[in-house]
Amino acid sequence: MYARTHLTLLFRDPNLLAPLAVLPLYCVVFFTVLRHHHHEELATQTAIGAFLMSMWAHAVFVAAEVVDDDRHEGTLEPSMLTPGAYTAALSVRVFSTTALAIPVLAEALLIARFAFGFPVTLGSVPLSLVTVVLTTVGVAGAALLVSCLMVLVRGARTLQNALTYPVYLLGGLILPASTLPEPLRWIARGFFLSWSADVLRALQVAGAPAPLGSLGVLTVLVVAQVLLGFLALRRVLTTVRAGGVSLYD
């Protein structure tokens, strides 16, 4: 029921799909730089980075937009009468919309191959797909935490950029986490996105052993991220229902 309702809302507000159409265009810039510097062998790695950046930005956008829309439409406060139902509804909306970012990976690879002629391939397709699914679940769990923040703090759009660009670095999406300075490296290693990026990059190295250990760490961090998102959202909604937070000015 929640998924069907969200699908209806999605068709009424296609702006939620805007990042899927806009962010992959960054691939054109990235691939142009690769061609100019004659590093075509990095095309697959670059496509993976663009995909992870798009998924994260899309999830942050969705989490902020969903709560902001509920607030402006006056449905957020009535939803507090049944916080459990709102938790389920918001979770379905965030998870289903986050999953819509998965095709961005194929889009980035197709741009590299057909627009630039780069020899891109996705190594170990089954493990790559498992990693992509785990990443999607983890990003959706993180988006639930963002939703908590948007319930507590008004002016969600102001926070969107602050929650995207720093993560591109701390999540190892632009550069591997191992290249970061020591203090930031330890922070990045506690974030599931850095492990996801490392696993996807390692799977593209021909002849390299499957990074099963890193995949296991990624799984644990993703589960922890989702549980944290659910627990935080329930706690925030309970606090709001008790009158501890004002939803409106």
Backbone torsions as a table, in degrees:
resi	resn	phi	psi	omega
1	MET	NA	-46.8	179.9
2	TYR	-62.5	-41.0	-179.5
3	ALA	-64.0	-41.2	-179.7
4	ARG	-65.7	-41.5	178.0
5	THR	-63.3	-42.4	-179.8
6	HIS	-66.0	-36.3	178.3
7	LEU	-62.4	-40.1	177.5
8	THR	-63.5	-44.3	178.4
9	LEU	-64.0	-33.7	-178.9
10	LEU	-65.9	-41.1	178.3
11	PHE	-68.3	-30.1	178.2
12	ARG	-76.8	-25.4	-178.3
13	ASP	-131.2	74.6	-178.0
14	PRO	-67.5	-4.4	177.2
15	ASN	-60.6	-24.1	178.2
16	LEU	-63.8	-19.2	-179.7
17	LEU	-95.1	-0.2	-176.1
18	ALA	-55.2	-44.8	-179.9
19	PRO	-59.9	-30.1	-179.7
20	LEU	-67.7	-26.8	179.9
21	ALA	-91.6	-28.5	-173.3
22	VAL	-94.7	-49.4	-172.7
23	LEU	-61.5	-37.4	178.5
24	PRO	-61.9	-17.0	178.0
25	LEU	-66.1	-17.9	173.6
26	TYR	-59.9	-26.0	179.0
27	CYS	-57.4	-36.6	-179.4
28	VAL	-60.8	-42.0	178.3
29	VAL	-66.0	-47.6	-178.0
30	PHE	-61.5	-45.8	-177.0
31	PHE	-69.9	-30.4	176.0
32	THR	-65.3	-40.3	177.4
33	VAL	-63.7	-42.1	178.7
34	LEU	-61.0	-43.9	179.9
35	ARG	-64.9	-41.3	-178.2
36	HIS	-63.0	-35.6	-178.1
37	HIS	-99.3	7.7	175.1
38	HIS	58.6	48.8	177.2
39	HIS	-122.1	53.0	-178.7
40	GLU	-61.4	-23.8	-178.7
41	GLU	-67.2	-14.5	179.6
42	LEU	-94.0	8.7	-174.4
43	ALA	-63.0	-44.5	-179.0
44	THR	-64.6	-43.5	178.2
45	GLN	-61.3	-38.8	179.5
46	THR	-67.4	-40.1	177.9
47	ALA	-61.8	-39.5	178.4
48	ILE	-64.0	-44.0	178.0
49	GLY	-61.0	-42.8	179.1
50	ALA	-64.2	-38.4	178.4
51	PHE	-63.1	-47.3	-178.7
52	LEU	-66.0	-38.2	176.6
53	MET	-63.0	-42.5	-179.9
54	SER	-64.5	-43.4	-178.5
55	MET	-63.6	-45.5	-178.4
56	TRP	-64.1	-48.1	-179.1
57	ALA	-62.8	-38.5	179.4
58	HIS	-63.5	-43.1	-179.3
59	ALA	-64.9	-42.4	178.5
60	VAL	-63.3	-41.6	179.1
61	PHE	-62.0	-45.7	-177.9
62	VAL	-64.9	-47.5	-178.0
63	ALA	-59.6	-42.2	179.7
64	ALA	-70.4	-42.4	-175.6
65	GLU	-66.7	-42.2	-177.4
66	VAL	-61.9	-49.1	-179.0
67	VAL	-68.5	-40.5	179.7
68	ASP	-61.7	-41.5	178.5
69	ASP	-64.6	-42.5	178.6
70	ASP	-60.8	-38.6	-179.7
71	ARG	-67.5	-46.3	-177.1
72	HIS	-68.9	-30.5	179.8
73	GLU	-84.6	-3.7	177.5
74	GLY	76.2	17.5	-179.6
75	THR	-98.8	-8.3	-176.8
76	LEU	-69.9	-45.6	-178.0
77	GLU	-65.7	-47.1	176.4
78	PRO	-59.4	-29.4	-179.6
79	SER	-65.0	-22.6	-179.7
80	MET	-69.9	-12.9	176.5
81	LEU	-65.5	-29.2	177.3
82	THR	-132.6	74.8	-176.4
83	PRO	-59.7	-30.3	178.3
84	GLY	-64.2	-43.5	179.0
85	ALA	-66.3	-38.1	179.7
86	TYR	-68.6	-35.5	175.7
87	THR	-59.4	-46.1	178.9
88	ALA	-64.4	-44.9	-178.3
89	ALA	-63.8	-46.2	-179.2
90	LEU	-65.4	-38.4	179.7
91	SER	-63.3	-45.1	179.0
92	VAL	-62.1	-42.7	-179.4
93	ARG	-63.3	-43.8	-178.8
94	VAL	-69.1	-45.8	-177.2
95	PHE	-66.4	-43.3	-177.4
96	SER	-68.2	-38.8	180.0
97	THR	-73.3	-35.5	176.2
98	THR	-61.6	-38.5	-179.7
99	ALA	-62.8	-22.0	179.4
100	LEU	-67.8	-12.1	179.2
101	ALA	-82.0	-11.2	-177.8
102	ILE	-57.7	-41.5	179.5
103	PRO	-62.0	-13.6	179.5
104	VAL	-61.2	-32.6	178.8
105	LEU	-62.3	-46.8	177.8
106	ALA	-63.7	-38.2	179.5
107	GLU	-62.2	-44.4	180.0
108	ALA	-63.8	-41.6	179.2
109	LEU	-66.4	-37.5	179.1
110	LEU	-68.1	-38.4	176.9
111	ILE	-62.5	-43.7	-179.8
112	ALA	-62.3	-42.3	-174.8
113	ARG	-77.3	-47.8	-170.3
114	PHE	-94.6	-27.0	178.3
115	ALA	-89.8	-29.4	-176.9
116	PHE	-118.9	-11.2	178.5
117	GLY	72.6	22.4	179.4
118	PHE	-78.0	143.8	180.0
119	PRO	-81.9	73.9	-177.3
120	VAL	-91.3	141.0	174.3
121	THR	-143.1	154.1	178.2
122	LEU	-105.6	104.7	-176.9
123	GLY	-70.9	147.1	179.6
124	SER	45.0	68.7	-173.7
125	VAL	-53.6	-46.1	-179.5
126	PRO	-58.3	-47.5	-179.7
127	LEU	-68.2	-34.5	177.2
128	SER	-63.5	-42.2	179.6
129	LEU	-67.5	-39.3	176.2
130	VAL	-60.1	-43.8	179.8
131	THR	-64.1	-40.6	178.8
132	VAL	-63.0	-42.7	179.4
133	VAL	-64.7	-45.0	177.8
134	LEU	-60.4	-40.8	179.4
135	THR	-63.3	-41.7	179.4
136	THR	-61.2	-43.6	179.1
137	VAL	-64.7	-43.5	179.7
138	GLY	-64.1	-42.3	179.0
139	VAL	-64.6	-39.3	177.1
140	ALA	-64.4	-38.7	175.8
141	GLY	-62.5	-40.4	176.9
142	ALA	-65.6	-35.6	179.0
143	ALA	-64.5	-30.2	175.4
144	LEU	-64.0	-37.7	176.1
145	LEU	-64.4	-39.3	176.8
146	VAL	-63.5	-38.8	177.8
147	SER	-60.8	-39.0	176.4
148	CYS	-58.1	-44.4	-179.3
149	LEU	-64.1	-38.1	-178.6
150	MET	-71.0	-28.7	175.0
151	VAL	-69.2	-39.0	-176.4
152	LEU	-80.6	-30.6	-173.2
153	VAL	-121.7	128.3	175.2
154	ARG	-83.4	165.4	-177.2
155	GLY	79.6	48.6	-174.3
156	ALA	-60.7	-36.9	-174.3
157	ARG	-64.1	-29.5	178.9
158	THR	-64.5	-29.5	-175.4
159	LEU	-89.4	-11.4	-173.7
160	GLN	-60.8	-49.0	-179.4
161	ASN	-64.2	-36.9	-179.9
162	ALA	-65.5	-21.9	-178.4
163	LEU	-100.7	4.4	-179.6
164	THR	-111.3	-64.8	-170.8
165	TYR	-61.2	-42.0	176.8
166	PRO	-60.4	-33.2	-179.3
167	VAL	-69.9	-27.9	176.9
168	TYR	-57.5	-34.4	178.6
169	LEU	-86.7	-50.7	-177.1
170	LEU	-67.6	-23.0	178.1
171	GLY	-89.2	3.2	179.4
172	GLY	66.3	28.4	-176.8
173	LEU	-84.5	-35.6	178.4
174	ILE	-85.8	-46.7	176.8
175	LEU	-129.7	150.3	177.0
176	PRO	-56.9	145.4	-178.7
177	ALA	-59.1	-27.4	-178.8
178	SER	-66.1	-16.9	-179.4
179	THR	-90.4	-5.7	-178.6
180	LEU	-77.6	156.8	174.1
181	PRO	-59.0	156.1	-171.7
182	GLU	-50.9	-51.2	-178.3
183	PRO	-61.7	-42.6	-179.1
184	LEU	-70.0	-29.7	-179.5
185	ARG	-63.9	-40.5	-179.9
186	TRP	-68.1	-36.2	176.4
187	ILE	-63.9	-45.1	-178.5
188	ALA	-62.7	-35.8	-178.0
189	ARG	-69.9	-16.0	176.2
190	GLY	-90.8	0.9	-178.0
191	PHE	-108.3	127.6	-172.7
192	PHE	-60.5	-29.2	-177.5
193	LEU	-62.4	-35.1	-179.7
194	SER	-65.5	-37.4	177.4
195	TRP	-70.6	-38.4	177.6
196	SER	-61.2	-45.7	179.3
197	ALA	-62.8	-41.8	-179.9
198	ASP	-64.3	-42.5	-179.2
199	VAL	-64.8	-46.3	-179.1
200	LEU	-63.2	-39.2	178.4
201	ARG	-67.6	-42.3	-178.6
202	ALA	-64.4	-33.6	-179.5
203	LEU	-69.0	-16.0	-179.1
204	GLN	-91.0	-4.7	179.6
205	VAL	-85.7	115.8	-177.5
206	ALA	-63.1	132.7	176.7
207	GLY	81.6	-6.9	-179.4
208	ALA	-78.7	146.4	178.6
209	PRO	-66.1	150.6	179.7
210	ALA	-64.0	130.6	-177.4
211	PRO	-78.7	64.5	-175.3
212	LEU	-66.4	-34.9	177.8
213	GLY	-62.3	-46.0	178.7
214	SER	-65.5	-35.9	178.0
215	LEU	-64.5	-37.3	177.1
216	GLY	-65.2	-42.9	177.3
217	VAL	-62.5	-41.9	178.7
218	LEU	-58.8	-43.7	-179.5
219	THR	-61.0	-45.0	179.9
220	VAL	-62.7	-44.5	-178.9
221	LEU	-66.6	-35.8	179.0
222	VAL	-66.6	-45.7	178.2
223	VAL	-59.8	-43.4	179.0
224	ALA	-63.7	-38.5	179.8
225	GLN	-64.3	-44.0	-179.6
226	VAL	-65.9	-45.4	178.4
227	LEU	-60.6	-42.1	178.4
228	LEU	-62.8	-41.3	179.2
229	GLY	-62.5	-46.2	179.6
230	PHE	-63.8	-47.1	-177.8
231	LEU	-64.4	-41.4	179.7
232	ALA	-65.3	-41.4	-179.4
233	LEU	-64.2	-43.3	178.6
234	ARG	-62.8	-40.9	-179.3
235	ARG	-65.5	-42.7	-179.6
236	VAL	-64.6	-45.3	-178.9
237	LEU	-66.0	-35.5	176.3
238	THR	-65.6	-40.6	178.0
239	THR	-64.0	-41.9	179.2
240	VAL	-64.6	-43.5	-179.5
241	ARG	-62.5	-32.7	179.8
242	ALA	-79.0	-1.0	178.5
243	GLY	87.5	13.0	-178.6
244	GLY	-77.7	-15.6	-178.8
245	VAL	-137.4	135.9	175.5
246	SER	-88.9	128.8	-178.2
247	LEU	-82.7	-18.4	-175.7
248	TYR	-132.7	158.4	177.9
249	ASP	-70.5	NA	NA
